[in-house]
Amino acid sequence: MIALIVVLIVIAILVIAVIVLYNNLVQLRNRVDNAWSQIDVQLQRRLDLIPNLVETVKGYASHERGTFEAVTQARNAVMTAPTPEAKMEADNVLTGTLKSLFAVAEAYPDLKANTNFQQLQAELTNTEDKISYMRQSYNDTVLSYNNAIQTFPGNIIAGMFHFTKRDGFDANAAAAGAPVVSFGQGNAEGTPSVNFSTAPTDPPQAPSLDSKE
């Protein structure tokens, strides 16, 4: 009789442990989904701004057809990406095409002075800042979740209930794709100029110290 009671107690403890671990994994997975949904809102906000931006630039640089098509195709790829991972990759490509678009704008002073263009720049920069912050938060959340499902005893529960590994943002790709923002000197007072040109990737080489004797 005592042995039976001990067995029942052990079983009860195991069941409770499984329930606790399972609930913990569900909560972590939900946090990952919530963190991604916040990023997705900002990505959609940026997608909504791009058509107006392209049309504004077209008014001053209509012959830059290749750049406009690249931006439009990259935008469509983000919109149709079937998974968060695919959307992350497509968004990195989109950011690169946007940098090309703003590089075109640098050659047109009248465009840079356009009020609508400046407003779109400011809104895109604000959105990109939010995305960058949320990417880091998302990666931290994904790391906590992945650690929980890959370490004992969570890995046992994860295997039983099919919890799968999630991918975070590639830090190097995100850093390479992020636009560089600066405030120009030649604008009207109080009006920011946002420069999306690519930051230098390599430091300048020091001059050679070799000399002929």
C-alpha positions as CSV (number, residue, x, y, z in Angstrom):
1,M,0.0,0.0,0.0
2,I,2.8,2.4,0.9
3,A,4.6,1.6,-2.3
4,L,1.5,2.3,-4.3
5,I,1.2,5.7,-2.6
6,V,4.8,6.5,-3.3
7,V,4.4,5.6,-6.9
8,L,1.3,7.8,-7.2
9,I,3.1,10.7,-5.6
10,V,6.0,10.3,-8.0
11,I,3.6,10.2,-10.9
12,A,1.8,13.3,-9.7
13,I,5.1,15.2,-9.3
14,L,6.1,14.2,-12.8
15,V,2.7,15.3,-14.3
16,I,2.9,18.6,-12.5
17,A,6.5,19.1,-13.7
18,V,5.4,18.4,-17.3
19,I,2.5,20.9,-17.0
20,V,4.8,23.6,-15.6
21,L,7.4,23.1,-18.2
22,Y,4.9,23.0,-21.0
23,N,3.2,26.2,-19.9
24,N,6.6,27.9,-19.6
25,L,7.4,26.9,-23.2
26,V,4.0,28.1,-24.4
27,Q,4.6,31.5,-22.7
28,L,8.0,31.9,-24.3
29,R,6.7,31.0,-27.7
30,N,3.9,33.5,-27.3
31,R,6.4,36.2,-26.4
32,V,8.3,35.4,-29.6
33,D,5.1,35.7,-31.7
34,N,4.2,38.9,-30.0
35,A,7.7,40.4,-30.5
36,W,7.5,39.5,-34.2
37,S,4.0,41.0,-34.5
38,Q,5.3,44.3,-33.3
39,I,8.1,44.3,-35.9
40,D,5.6,43.3,-38.6
41,V,3.5,46.4,-37.8
42,Q,6.5,48.7,-38.4
43,L,7.5,46.8,-41.5
44,Q,4.0,47.3,-42.8
45,R,4.2,51.0,-41.9
46,R,7.4,51.3,-44.0
47,L,5.8,49.4,-46.9
48,D,2.9,51.9,-46.9
49,L,5.3,54.9,-47.1
50,I,7.4,53.5,-50.0
51,P,4.9,54.1,-52.9
52,N,4.6,57.8,-52.0
53,L,8.4,58.1,-51.7
54,V,8.9,56.5,-55.2
55,E,6.3,58.7,-56.8
56,T,7.9,61.8,-55.2
57,V,11.4,60.9,-56.5
58,K,10.0,60.0,-59.9
59,G,8.8,63.6,-60.3
60,Y,12.5,64.8,-60.2
61,A,14.4,61.7,-61.6
62,S,12.0,59.9,-63.9
63,H,14.8,58.3,-65.9
64,E,16.0,56.2,-62.8
65,R,13.7,53.4,-63.8
66,G,15.9,50.6,-62.8
67,T,16.1,51.9,-59.2
68,F,12.4,52.4,-59.0
69,E,11.7,48.9,-60.3
70,A,14.2,47.4,-57.8
71,V,12.5,49.1,-54.9
72,T,9.0,48.0,-56.1
73,Q,10.1,44.4,-56.5
74,A,11.8,44.3,-53.1
75,R,8.7,45.8,-51.5
76,N,6.5,43.1,-53.2
77,A,8.9,40.4,-52.0
78,V,8.4,41.6,-48.4
79,M,4.7,41.7,-48.7
80,T,4.4,38.2,-50.1
81,A,7.0,36.5,-47.9
82,P,5.3,33.4,-46.4
83,T,7.3,33.2,-43.1
84,P,8.9,35.6,-40.7
85,E,12.3,34.2,-41.7
86,A,11.6,34.9,-45.4
87,K,10.3,38.4,-44.6
88,M,13.5,39.2,-42.6
89,E,15.6,38.3,-45.7
90,A,13.4,40.2,-48.0
91,D,13.5,43.2,-45.7
92,N,17.3,43.3,-45.8
93,V,17.1,43.5,-49.6
94,L,14.5,46.2,-49.5
95,T,16.6,48.3,-47.2
96,G,19.5,48.1,-49.7
97,T,17.3,49.3,-52.5
98,L,16.1,52.2,-50.4
99,K,19.7,53.2,-49.9
100,S,20.1,53.3,-53.7
101,L,17.0,55.4,-54.0
102,F,18.2,57.9,-51.5
103,A,21.6,58.0,-53.2
104,V,19.7,59.0,-56.4
105,A,18.0,61.8,-54.4
106,E,21.4,63.2,-53.4
107,A,21.9,64.3,-57.0
108,Y,18.8,66.5,-57.0
109,P,18.9,69.5,-54.7
110,D,15.3,70.5,-55.6
111,L,14.1,67.0,-54.6
112,K,16.0,67.2,-51.3
113,A,14.3,70.5,-50.6
114,N,10.8,69.1,-51.4
115,T,8.7,69.2,-48.2
116,N,6.9,66.0,-49.0
117,F,10.2,64.2,-49.6
118,Q,11.7,65.5,-46.3
119,Q,8.6,64.4,-44.4
120,L,8.8,60.9,-46.0
121,Q,12.5,60.7,-45.1
122,A,11.7,61.6,-41.5
123,E,8.9,59.1,-41.2
124,L,11.0,56.3,-42.7
125,T,13.9,57.1,-40.4
126,N,11.6,57.0,-37.4
127,T,10.2,53.7,-38.5
128,E,13.7,52.2,-39.2
129,D,14.8,53.3,-35.7
130,K,11.8,51.4,-34.2
131,I,12.5,48.4,-36.3
132,S,16.2,48.3,-35.2
133,Y,15.2,48.5,-31.5
134,M,12.5,45.8,-31.9
135,R,14.9,43.5,-33.8
136,Q,17.2,43.4,-30.8
137,S,14.2,42.8,-28.5
138,Y,13.0,40.0,-30.8
139,N,16.5,38.4,-30.9
140,D,16.6,38.4,-27.1
141,T,13.2,36.8,-26.9
142,V,14.1,34.1,-29.5
143,L,17.3,33.3,-27.6
144,S,15.4,32.7,-24.4
145,Y,12.9,30.5,-26.2
146,N,15.5,28.5,-28.0
147,N,17.5,28.0,-24.9
148,A,14.5,26.7,-23.1
149,I,13.6,24.1,-25.8
150,Q,17.2,22.9,-26.3
151,T,18.3,22.4,-22.7
152,F,17.2,19.7,-20.2
153,P,14.5,19.1,-19.2
154,G,12.8,21.5,-21.6
155,N,14.1,19.7,-24.6
156,I,12.1,16.6,-23.6
157,I,8.9,18.5,-23.4
158,A,9.7,20.4,-26.6
159,G,10.2,17.0,-28.4
160,M,6.9,15.6,-27.0
161,F,4.8,18.6,-28.0
162,H,6.7,19.7,-31.2
163,F,8.2,23.0,-30.1
164,T,10.6,24.0,-32.9
165,K,13.6,26.4,-33.0
166,R,13.0,29.9,-34.1
167,D,15.4,32.1,-36.1
168,G,16.4,35.6,-35.1
169,F,17.6,38.5,-37.2
170,D,21.1,38.2,-38.5
171,A,22.9,41.0,-36.6
172,N,25.5,41.5,-39.3
173,A,22.9,41.7,-42.1
174,A,20.7,44.1,-40.1
175,A,23.7,46.3,-39.3
176,A,24.8,46.3,-43.0
177,G,21.3,47.1,-44.2
178,A,20.5,49.8,-41.6
179,P,20.6,53.3,-43.1
180,V,23.0,55.9,-41.8
181,V,21.2,59.1,-40.6
182,S,22.8,62.5,-40.5
183,F,21.6,66.0,-40.2
184,G,22.7,68.4,-43.0
185,Q,24.0,71.9,-42.6
186,G,22.4,73.5,-45.6
187,N,18.7,73.1,-44.7
188,A,16.2,75.5,-43.5
189,E,16.5,76.0,-39.8
190,G,14.9,73.2,-37.8
191,T,14.4,71.0,-40.8
192,P,16.4,67.7,-40.6
193,S,18.0,66.2,-43.7
194,V,18.2,62.4,-43.5
195,N,21.1,60.8,-45.4
196,F,20.6,57.2,-46.2
197,S,23.9,56.7,-48.0
198,T,25.9,53.7,-47.1
199,A,28.5,54.0,-44.3
200,P,32.1,53.1,-45.1
201,T,32.7,49.4,-44.5
202,D,36.5,49.6,-44.3
203,P,38.7,52.1,-42.4
204,P,41.1,54.2,-44.6
205,Q,44.5,52.6,-45.1
206,A,47.4,54.2,-43.4
207,P,50.0,55.6,-45.8
208,S,53.1,53.5,-46.3
209,L,56.1,54.4,-44.1
210,D,58.6,52.8,-46.5
211,S,60.9,55.3,-48.1
212,K,64.0,55.1,-50.2
213,E,67.3,55.7,-48.5
